[in-house]
Amino acid sequence: MTVTEVLKLLEENKNERGIANWDKTNNTLNSYGIGLTQLRKLAKQIGRDRKLALELWESDYYDAKIVSLLIDDPKLMTRDQVEKQVGQLAGGYLEHVFSSCNATLAKTSFTKELADEWMVHEDPVRRRCGYGLLYEMSKSKKKSAPDNEYFLEQIQRIRETVKDESIPTQMSMAAALMGMGLRHIDLNRAALKVAKYLGPIDFDERGKCDPFDVVKHLEGDNAKKKFGLI
C-alpha cells in the first residue's frame, strides 16, 4: 500500500467520538480518533512494510504514526532510527506502542542494549521507553531472554529510584515491576516488596480511574495460579 492508500483507509475508519476527545488535548498532531484495537487490525491488514512505515512516520496524523510503529520490520530497524523517533514521540499511546504493548521495537536484536541505556538516561521519555522495553522482555519466552538475576537487578534499580520519578515514569516502572513479578516466583517475591514500598499510583487527575496498584496484580488469583499457590 501507499501512504495515500493508508490515509484513505484511516479516513474510512475514523471515529468522530475519538476525534472529539482528541481535540480536547493539547497535542499538535491531527487524529482520525481511531482506537488502538482497531489500528492493530488495520495494521495487520496492511502487513509488514519497512518503506511504508518510514513514510507514515513523517505524517502529521497520530493514527498514521501508530500504524507506522506496528508495521515496521524489527529485523531492519536501526539504532539511528529509533533514537530519532524517540525524540519525536508525542506521548500517550504513541509512546506506549513505541516501547511496550507488544512493541515492534522490543523484537529487535538490540532491545536489551537499548533498554539498559535508556533506563538510566537523563531524558525522562527515554527512561519511560526503557522500562517499557523491560516490561516486554519480562514477558519473553525466548531462550535469549535475560535471566532472573538480570531482572532482580532491575527490580532493585526501581526500588532505589522510583520515588524520585514523575508519575508517568513511575507508571512505566510499575508496569515493568508487574511484568517481572509475574515471570517467576522468586521475582514475584522481590517485586512484591518494591510494589508495597511504592504503593498505589494515583495517575488520573480527573479521578475517573482507580490508582494503579501493582500489589493487586502480584498477589491476585492469576499470579497465585501461575505459581501453584492455589
C-alpha positions in Angstrom: 0.0 0.0 0.0 1.0 3.6 -0.4 0.8 6.4 2.1 -2.2 7.8 0.3 -4.0 4.5 0.4 -3.3 4.1 4.1 -4.6 7.6 4.9 -7.7 6.8 2.9 -8.2 3.6 4.9 -7.8 5.6 8.1 -10.3 8.2 6.9 -12.8 5.4 6.2 -12.4 4.1 9.7 -12.4 7.5 11.5 -14.2 7.7 14.8 -16.0 11.0 15.5 -16.2 10.5 19.2 -12.5 9.7 19.3 -11.8 12.9 17.2 -13.8 15.0 19.7 -11.8 13.6 22.6 -8.6 14.2 20.8 -9.5 17.8 20.1 -9.7 18.4 23.9 -5.9 17.5 24.2 -3.0 19.9 23.6 -1.4 17.5 21.1 -0.1 19.2 17.9 -0.8 16.2 15.8 -4.1 15.5 13.9 -6.1 12.4 14.5 -8.8 10.2 13.0 -9.8 9.2 16.5 -9.3 5.5 15.9 -8.7 3.3 18.9 -5.6 1.1 19.3 -7.5 -2.1 18.9 -8.9 -1.0 15.6 -5.5 0.4 14.5 -3.9 -3.0 15.2 -6.5 -4.7 12.9 -5.7 -2.2 10.2 -2.0 -2.7 10.6 -2.4 -6.4 10.3 -4.4 -5.8 7.1 -1.6 -3.7 5.7 1.2 -6.1 6.8 4.9 -5.5 7.5 6.3 -2.8 5.2 9.5 -1.1 6.1 9.4 1.5 3.5 5.8 2.4 4.2 6.5 2.5 7.9 9.2 5.2 7.5 7.0 7.2 5.2 4.0 7.1 7.6 6.1 8.2 10.4 6.5 11.6 8.7 2.7 12.1 8.7 1.2 14.7 10.9 -1.6 12.2 11.9 -1.2 10.4 15.2 -3.0 7.3 13.9 -0.7 7.0 10.9 2.3 7.1 13.2 0.8 4.3 15.3 0.4 2.2 12.2 4.0 3.1 11.3 5.2 1.6 14.5 3.0 -1.5 14.1 4.1 -2.4 10.6 7.8 -1.7 10.8 10.2 -4.6 10.4 12.2 -5.3 13.6 14.9 -7.0 11.6 15.6 -3.8 9.7 15.1 -1.2 12.4 18.3 0.7 13.3 19.6 2.4 16.4 19.8 5.7 14.5 16.2 5.4 13.5 14.8 4.7 17.0 17.0 7.4 18.6 15.4 9.9 16.1 11.9 8.6 16.7 12.1 8.6 20.5 12.8 12.3 20.3 9.7 12.8 18.2 7.2 11.0 20.4 4.0 12.9 21.3 3.3 10.9 24.4 0.2 8.8 25.2 -0.3 5.7 23.1 2.4 6.8 20.7 5.0 6.4 23.5 3.2 3.3 24.7 3.1 1.5 21.3 6.7 2.5 20.6 8.2 0.7 23.6 5.7 -1.7 25.1 2.2 -3.1 24.2 3.9 -5.9 22.2 6.1 -3.2 20.5 7.9 -3.9 17.3 11.0 -2.3 18.9 11.0 -5.0 21.5 11.6 -7.6 18.8 14.9 -6.0 17.5 18.3 -7.6 18.1 19.3 -4.6 20.3 16.3 -4.5 22.7 18.2 -5.3 25.9 21.1 -3.0 24.9 18.7 -0.1 24.3 16.7 -0.8 27.5 19.8 -0.8 29.6 20.9 2.6 28.1 17.5 4.3 28.2 16.5 3.2 31.8 19.3 5.4 33.1 19.1 8.2 30.5 18.7 11.8 31.6 15.7 12.1 29.2 12.5 11.0 31.0 10.9 9.9 27.7 13.8 7.5 27.1 13.6 6.3 30.7 9.9 5.5 30.3 10.6 3.7 27.0 13.4 1.8 28.6 11.1 0.5 31.3 8.6 -0.2 28.6 11.1 -2.4 26.9 12.0 -4.0 30.2 8.3 -4.9 30.6 8.3 -6.5 27.1 11.5 -8.5 27.9 9.8 -9.8 31.1 7.1 -11.4 29.0 9.6 -13.1 26.6 9.7 -16.8 26.4 12.7 -16.9 24.1 15.9 -18.7 25.2 17.7 -15.4 24.5 15.7 -13.5 27.2 17.6 -12.2 30.2 17.9 -14.5 33.2 16.3 -14.0 36.6 19.5 -12.3 38.0 19.1 -9.6 35.4 15.5 -9.0 36.4 16.4 -9.0 40.1 18.9 -6.2 39.4 16.2 -4.2 37.6 13.8 -4.6 40.5 16.4 -3.3 42.8 17.0 -0.3 40.5 13.3 0.5 40.6 13.4 0.3 44.4 16.2 2.8 44.5 14.9 5.3 42.1 11.1 5.1 41.7 10.3 7.7 44.4 12.3 10.3 42.6 10.4 9.9 39.3 7.4 11.7 37.9 4.0 9.9 37.8 4.3 9.0 34.1 7.7 7.4 34.7 6.5 5.7 37.8 3.7 4.1 35.8 6.2 2.7 33.3 8.4 1.4 36.1 5.3 -0.1 37.8 4.3 -1.9 34.6 7.8 -3.4 34.3 7.7 -4.4 38.0 4.4 -6.1 37.4 5.7 -8.0 34.3 8.9 -9.1 36.2 6.8 -10.2 39.2 4.6 -12.4 37.1 7.6 -14.1 35.4 8.9 -16.3 38.3 8.1 -16.9 41.9 11.4 -15.5 43.1 10.9 -12.4 41.0 7.4 -12.2 42.4 8.6 -12.0 46.0 11.2 -9.4 45.2 8.8 -7.3 43.1 6.1 -7.5 45.7 8.3 -5.9 48.3 9.0 -3.0 46.0 5.4 -2.7 45.0 4.4 -2.4 48.6 7.1 0.2 49.1 5.8 2.2 46.1 2.1 1.9 46.9 -0.8 2.7 44.5 0.0 5.3 41.9 -2.8 8.0 41.5 -2.2 8.7 37.9 -5.5 10.1 36.8 -6.0 13.8 37.7 -9.7 13.5 36.5 -10.4 11.0 39.2 -12.1 8.6 36.8 -9.6 5.7 37.2 -8.5 3.9 40.3 -4.9 4.3 41.3 -2.6 1.6 39.7 -1.7 -0.9 42.4 0.9 -3.4 41.4 0.4 -5.3 44.6 -3.1 -6.4 43.5 -1.6 -7.9 40.3 1.2 -9.7 42.1 -1.0 -11.1 44.9 -4.0 -11.8 42.7 -5.6 -15.1 41.8 -3.9 -15.2 38.4 -0.5 -14.9 40.0 -1.3 -17.5 42.6 -2.5 -19.9 40.0 0.6 -19.3 37.8 2.9 -20.1 40.7 0.9 -23.0 42.1 -0.1 -21.3 45.3 -3.8 -22.2 45.0 
